[in-house]
Amino acid sequence: MSCHAEQELSTPDMLQGHIELHHHLFSYLKSKALRCAADLGVPSAIHRRGGAATISDIAADTGVHPAKLPHLRRIMRVLTVAGIFAANDEPSSSADQDGDAAGETAYTLTPPSRLLVGDRATCNMDPMMRFLVRPEVAAVFFGLDAWLRDGDTGAATLKPGGARRRPGVGDDQEGQLVQSGPQRGLRR
């Protein structure tokens, strides 16, 4: 990279800039991992196990195929680093192909993941989280630049692909969730 901005910034400033950009660029992947864990019911599975569960426990309770355990473990690592879950490692002499002690990592709930436990009647943010990370909702922002350049100043909202619609038009689940709140909105 040989841009003028790099010449004006020191190496530590450039490193910090790279870190911040990577954090923002990979946030989307964290959201998708969170959606996957919620769709599988991982927070509820851990909660039903008394607040701690191994990867094998989680797979058994959520229906994850045993051959895909390494992939589930990677998703749980992403979410653990993000602070959604916590991991308590116990040393073991045997290690699996991912470097974890085989079946020894116990995943626990953190304050954010406690809000995603579907078995709870209060403070359940699972429906709102599912709504916000839906592909249709995320796609709205892909057309935001075109919408901002559009000269129409009327009250309208974006739809996926940059199309526009008037608020309240249409009988869709998104409108139901927004109107009724997360407690009575979208359900599985």
Secondary structure, DSSP 8 states (H G I E B T S, - for coil): ---HHHHHS-HHHHHHHHHHHHHHHHHHHHHHHHHHHHHHTHHHHHHHTTSEEEHHHHHHHHT--GGGHHHHHHHHHHHHHTTSEEEE----S-B-TTSSBTTT-EEEE-HHHHTT-TT-SSS--HHHHHHHTSHHHHHHGGGHHHHHH----SS-EE-GGG-EE-TT-S--HHHHHHHH-TTTS---
